[in-house]
Amino acid sequence: MDPNTNRTLIGGGEGFAIYTAEAHGKHLLILDESTCIGLLSDEDAEGLSGEKILEFASEMERSEHLKKLRYRPISP
């Protein structure tokens, strides 16, 4: 699954960004903390991706999960 092809930035906070995407019938929420990993030494950052991809069966399920997160939305 490659969520990079159609991701949309929806918001973020200090050191992270939140994207949505769709792939193979799944509604994805991508939490990108790679900015924080960039602050680590190469040794400490080894093996860390900085992205967490959450899969949801529906857009509504994804939206409900988003309500639980603290972030600053980006205005369209």
Buried (B, 14 or more C-beta within 10 A) or exposed (E): EEBEEEBEEBBBEEBBBBBBBBBEEBBBBBBBBBEBBEEEEEEEBEEEEBBEBBBBEEEEBBEEEBEEEEBEEEEE
